[in-house]
Amino acid sequence: MHSFFDPASPQARAVAGLWWWMFGVGFVIWLGVAALAVYVANAGHGQRESDDLMHVPPETRRRIERIVSASVFATVLVLAVFLVYDFSVGRLLAQHPQRALTIDVVGHQWWWEVQYEDPNPSKRVGTANEIHVPVGETVQFKLRAADVIHSFWAPNMNGKRDLIPGYVSTLWFKADTAGVYRGQCAEFCGLQHAQMAFYIVAEPPVKFAAWLAAGSAPPEPPTDSTLLYGQRVFMSSGCAVCHAIGGTEAKATVGPDLTHFKGRSSIAAGSLANTRANLTRWIQNPSAIKPGVRMPALPFKPAELNALVSYLETLK
């Protein structure tokens, strides 16, 4: 779901309320202007082309002047009211919570790196393109860009916030409705800007706590011969040069952390559902799915590819 018409937080609800009021008042004004235009067109029907304001009776001219003055005053009043309303919404969105779950989000071309802060480094959780948050609790995001300007936009939760290289910006919200909500980069950032999505999973606090605890633990080491072979393929190929998997020697940060890769609903920043078939296609030729992506197509043999995919499928 990707729509600010279905707000799932007080912050998004405030933005939606402002929009609906602006739309409603603007629509009423448009109807009034359209009706006045029709009235004037019909009232002037049949007049000679030489008729102008100089031939309008003084009483009629004064009435027109009063109408114009009242319209100008009403316009200024409406704009002033909306200016105050807009500032009040902006002030609400700018308020920072005293205590909140803090999530670091880094925008890359073209994926999202996500880190859950914790004073204990062993309990920090890293993931990509999918952000779990507890319902009813305030969440603060620290946003930055690794390369070019990006924009973090989850319309069901809050407005847009730009990620600028060298600068950390913040955004916060409190989800009050459980569900899965789609987000998107809203600032053009290159060839695959349109395929730079993420998902926010708002879930009950107990379920979120269980997810967070599981996320800080490394996956079970493989014991099956095929899975062990797949792990060796991962470690000996270019995969380990870019990706990290908890509990192994793979600790690179160039690409997404794959520790609990299979727990995500999509791959390639929302481009594909996380299925075995799609994962195989993605590893075989990433550029065919996302032209310009930095992940290379490695020359795996069929047995190597099958074992690698089987191993990655166990990372839950």
C-alpha positions as CSV (number, residue, x, y, z in Angstrom):
1,M,0.0,0.0,0.0
2,H,1.4,3.4,-1.0
3,S,-1.0,6.2,-0.5
4,F,-1.4,9.1,1.8
5,F,-5.2,8.7,1.4
6,D,-4.9,5.8,3.9
7,P,-2.9,7.3,6.8
8,A,-1.6,4.9,9.4
9,S,0.0,7.4,11.9
10,P,-1.0,10.7,13.5
11,Q,1.6,12.5,11.4
12,A,0.3,11.1,8.1
13,R,-3.2,11.9,9.3
14,A,-2.3,15.5,9.9
15,V,-0.8,15.8,6.4
16,A,-3.9,14.1,4.8
17,G,-6.2,16.5,6.8
18,L,-4.4,19.5,5.5
19,W,-4.6,18.2,1.9
20,W,-8.4,17.5,2.2
21,W,-9.1,20.9,3.6
22,M,-7.1,22.6,0.8
23,F,-8.8,20.4,-1.8
24,G,-12.3,21.0,-0.4
25,V,-11.9,24.8,-0.1
26,G,-10.2,25.0,-3.5
27,F,-13.0,23.0,-5.1
28,V,-15.7,25.3,-3.6
29,I,-13.9,28.4,-4.8
30,W,-13.5,26.8,-8.3
31,L,-17.3,26.1,-8.4
32,G,-18.0,29.7,-7.4
33,V,-15.7,31.2,-10.0
34,A,-17.1,28.8,-12.7
35,A,-20.7,29.8,-11.7
36,L,-19.8,33.5,-11.8
37,A,-18.1,33.1,-15.2
38,V,-21.3,31.5,-16.6
39,Y,-23.5,34.2,-15.1
40,V,-21.3,37.0,-16.5
41,A,-21.3,35.3,-20.0
42,N,-25.1,35.1,-20.0
43,A,-25.6,38.5,-18.6
44,G,-23.5,40.1,-21.3
45,H,-25.1,38.2,-24.1
46,G,-26.5,40.5,-26.8
47,Q,-24.5,43.6,-25.8
48,R,-22.9,45.7,-28.5
49,E,-19.2,45.3,-29.0
50,S,-18.7,48.9,-28.2
51,D,-20.1,48.5,-24.7
52,D,-17.5,48.8,-22.0
53,L,-17.3,49.9,-18.3
54,M,-17.6,53.5,-19.3
55,H,-21.2,52.9,-20.2
56,V,-22.0,50.9,-17.0
57,P,-24.4,52.7,-14.6
58,P,-22.7,54.1,-11.5
59,E,-24.8,51.8,-9.2
60,T,-23.7,48.7,-11.1
61,R,-20.1,49.8,-11.2
62,R,-20.1,50.3,-7.4
63,R,-21.6,46.9,-6.9
64,I,-18.9,45.3,-9.1
65,E,-16.2,47.1,-7.1
66,R,-17.7,45.8,-3.9
67,I,-17.8,42.3,-5.2
68,V,-14.1,42.5,-6.4
69,S,-13.0,44.0,-3.1
70,A,-14.8,41.3,-1.1
71,S,-13.3,38.6,-3.3
72,V,-9.8,40.0,-2.7
73,F,-10.4,40.1,1.0
74,A,-11.8,36.5,1.0
75,T,-8.8,35.3,-1.0
76,V,-6.3,36.9,1.5
77,L,-8.3,35.5,4.4
78,V,-8.4,32.0,3.0
79,L,-4.6,32.1,2.3
80,A,-3.9,33.4,5.8
81,V,-6.0,30.6,7.4
82,F,-4.2,28.0,5.3
83,L,-0.8,29.5,6.1
84,V,-1.5,29.2,9.9
85,Y,-2.9,25.7,9.4
86,D,0.2,24.7,7.3
87,F,2.6,26.0,10.0
88,S,0.7,24.1,12.7
89,V,1.0,20.9,10.8
90,G,4.7,21.6,10.1
91,R,5.3,22.3,13.8
92,L,3.7,19.0,14.7
93,L,5.9,17.1,12.2
94,A,9.0,18.9,13.4
95,Q,8.6,17.9,17.1
96,H,11.2,15.4,18.1
97,P,10.4,12.7,20.7
98,Q,12.4,12.5,23.9
99,R,12.7,8.8,23.8
100,A,12.2,6.6,20.7
101,L,13.4,3.6,18.9
102,T,16.1,4.9,16.5
103,I,16.7,3.5,13.1
104,D,19.6,4.6,10.8
105,V,18.7,4.6,7.1
106,V,21.2,5.1,4.4
107,G,20.2,5.6,0.8
108,H,22.3,4.0,-1.9
109,Q,21.9,3.7,-5.6
110,W,19.5,2.0,-5.6
111,W,18.6,0.3,-2.3
112,W,18.1,1.2,1.4
113,E,20.5,0.2,4.2
114,V,18.8,-0.1,7.6
115,Q,20.4,-0.3,11.0
116,Y,18.6,-0.5,14.4
117,E,20.6,1.3,17.0
118,D,21.4,-0.3,20.3
119,P,24.0,0.6,23.0
120,N,25.1,-3.1,22.9
121,P,26.8,-3.6,19.5
122,S,26.0,-7.3,19.6
123,K,22.3,-6.5,19.6
124,R,22.3,-4.1,16.6
125,V,20.3,-5.4,13.7
126,G,21.0,-4.7,10.1
127,T,18.7,-5.3,7.2
128,A,17.8,-3.8,3.8
129,N,14.7,-2.4,2.1
130,E,12.4,-3.6,4.8
131,I,11.8,-1.8,8.1
132,H,9.9,-3.3,11.0
133,V,8.4,-0.9,13.5
134,P,6.2,-1.5,16.6
135,V,2.6,-0.2,16.5
136,G,1.9,2.5,19.1
137,E,5.5,3.4,19.7
138,T,7.5,6.4,18.4
139,V,10.2,5.6,15.9
140,Q,12.9,8.1,14.9
141,F,14.8,7.8,11.6
142,K,18.3,9.2,11.1
143,L,18.6,9.6,7.3
144,R,21.7,10.1,5.2
145,A,22.8,9.4,1.6
146,A,25.9,7.4,0.6
147,D,26.2,8.8,-2.9
148,V,23.6,11.3,-4.4
149,I,20.5,13.0,-3.0
150,H,17.7,10.6,-2.2
151,S,14.3,11.2,-0.6
152,F,12.6,8.9,2.0
153,W,8.9,8.8,1.5
154,A,6.4,6.5,3.2
155,P,3.1,8.4,2.6
156,N,1.1,6.3,4.9
157,M,3.4,7.3,7.8
158,N,4.7,10.8,7.2
159,G,5.8,13.3,4.5
160,K,9.0,13.2,2.5
161,R,12.5,13.9,3.9
162,D,15.5,14.4,1.7
163,L,18.8,12.5,2.3
164,I,21.7,14.7,1.4
165,P,25.3,13.4,1.2
166,G,27.3,14.7,4.2
167,Y,24.3,15.6,6.3
168,V,22.1,13.7,8.7
169,S,18.4,14.6,8.7
170,T,15.7,13.1,10.9
171,L,12.1,11.9,10.6
172,W,9.7,10.3,13.1
173,F,6.3,8.9,13.3
174,K,4.2,6.6,15.4
175,A,2.3,3.9,13.5
176,D,-1.1,3.3,14.9
177,T,-2.4,0.7,12.4
178,A,-0.7,-2.7,11.8
179,G,0.1,-3.5,8.2
180,V,2.7,-3.4,5.4
181,Y,3.2,0.0,3.8
182,R,5.2,0.7,0.7
183,G,7.8,3.5,0.6
184,Q,9.7,5.0,-2.3
185,C,12.7,7.2,-3.1
186,A,11.0,10.5,-4.1
187,E,14.0,12.3,-5.5
188,F,15.4,11.3,-8.9
189,C,18.7,9.6,-8.2
190,G,19.6,7.9,-11.4
191,L,18.6,5.2,-13.8
192,Q,16.9,2.9,-11.4
193,H,15.2,5.6,-9.2
194,A,11.8,4.1,-9.9
195,Q,12.9,0.7,-8.5
196,M,14.2,2.0,-5.2
197,A,11.4,1.0,-3.0
198,F,11.2,-0.1,0.6
199,Y,8.5,-1.6,2.9
200,I,7.5,-0.6,6.4
201,V,6.1,-3.5,8.4
202,A,4.1,-2.1,11.4
203,E,3.3,-4.9,13.8
204,P,2.3,-5.4,17.5
205,P,5.1,-4.6,20.0
206,V,5.4,-8.3,21.1
207,K,5.8,-9.5,17.5
208,F,8.3,-6.7,16.8
209,A,10.4,-7.5,19.9
210,A,10.5,-11.2,18.7
211,W,11.6,-10.1,15.2
212,L,14.3,-7.7,16.7
213,A,15.7,-10.4,19.0
214,A,15.8,-12.9,16.1
215,G,17.5,-10.3,13.9
216,S,20.4,-9.9,16.3
217,A,21.2,-13.6,16.3
218,P,23.2,-15.2,13.4
219,P,21.5,-17.8,11.3
220,E,22.0,-21.5,12.0
221,P,25.1,-22.8,10.4
222,P,24.5,-25.2,7.5
223,T,25.0,-28.9,8.0
224,D,23.7,-30.4,4.8
225,S,26.3,-31.0,2.2
226,T,24.6,-29.0,-0.5
227,L,24.2,-26.0,1.9
228,L,27.8,-26.3,3.0
229,Y,28.8,-26.2,-0.6
230,G,26.6,-23.2,-1.2
231,Q,28.2,-21.4,1.7
232,R,31.7,-22.1,0.3
233,V,30.6,-20.8,-3.1
234,F,29.4,-17.6,-1.4
235,M,32.6,-17.1,0.6
236,S,35.0,-17.9,-2.3
237,S,33.2,-15.9,-5.0
238,G,32.6,-12.2,-5.3
239,C,29.6,-12.4,-3.1
240,A,31.5,-12.0,0.1
241,V,33.4,-9.0,-1.2
242,C,30.2,-6.9,-1.1
243,H,27.8,-8.6,1.4
244,A,27.8,-9.6,5.0
245,I,26.3,-12.7,6.7
246,G,26.3,-12.9,10.5
247,G,28.3,-15.8,12.0
248,T,30.6,-16.0,9.0
249,E,33.7,-14.2,7.8
250,A,31.6,-12.2,5.3
251,K,31.5,-8.7,6.8
252,A,31.5,-6.4,3.8
253,T,29.2,-3.4,3.7
254,V,29.1,-2.5,0.0
255,G,25.8,-4.3,-0.7
256,P,22.9,-5.3,1.6
257,D,23.4,-7.3,4.7
258,L,22.2,-10.9,3.9
259,T,22.1,-12.3,7.5
260,H,18.4,-12.8,7.5
261,F,17.9,-12.3,3.8
262,K,15.1,-14.9,3.4
263,G,13.0,-13.1,6.0
264,R,12.4,-10.2,3.6
265,S,9.4,-10.1,1.2
266,S,11.3,-8.8,-1.8
267,I,14.7,-8.5,-3.4
268,A,16.4,-5.8,-5.4
269,A,14.7,-3.0,-3.4
270,G,11.2,-4.1,-4.1
271,S,11.8,-5.1,-7.8
272,L,11.0,-8.8,-7.3
273,A,9.2,-11.0,-4.8
274,N,11.7,-13.0,-2.7
275,T,11.2,-16.4,-4.4
276,R,13.7,-19.0,-5.4
277,A,13.1,-18.5,-9.1
278,N,13.5,-14.7,-8.8
279,L,16.6,-15.0,-6.7
280,T,18.2,-17.3,-9.3
281,R,17.3,-14.8,-12.1
282,W,18.7,-12.0,-10.0
283,I,22.1,-13.7,-9.3
284,Q,22.4,-14.9,-12.9
285,N,22.0,-11.4,-14.5
286,P,21.2,-8.5,-12.2
287,S,21.5,-5.9,-15.0
288,A,18.7,-7.6,-17.0
289,I,16.3,-6.9,-14.2
290,K,17.8,-3.5,-13.0
291,P,20.0,-2.0,-15.7
292,G,22.8,0.0,-14.2
293,V,22.8,-1.9,-10.9
294,R,26.3,-2.3,-9.4
295,M,25.9,-6.0,-8.7
296,P,27.9,-8.0,-11.3
297,A,26.8,-11.2,-13.0
298,L,29.3,-13.8,-11.8
299,P,30.0,-16.9,-14.0
300,F,28.5,-19.6,-11.7
301,K,28.3,-23.1,-12.9
302,P,24.7,-24.6,-12.6
303,A,25.7,-26.7,-9.6
304,E,27.3,-23.7,-7.9
305,L,24.3,-21.5,-8.6
306,N,21.9,-24.1,-7.3
307,A,23.9,-24.7,-4.1
308,L,24.3,-20.9,-3.5
309,V,20.6,-20.2,-3.9
310,S,19.8,-23.1,-1.6
311,Y,22.1,-21.7,1.0
312,L,20.7,-18.1,0.7
313,E,17.2,-19.6,1.1
314,T,18.1,-20.8,4.6
315,L,19.0,-17.3,5.9
316,K,15.8,-16.6,7.8
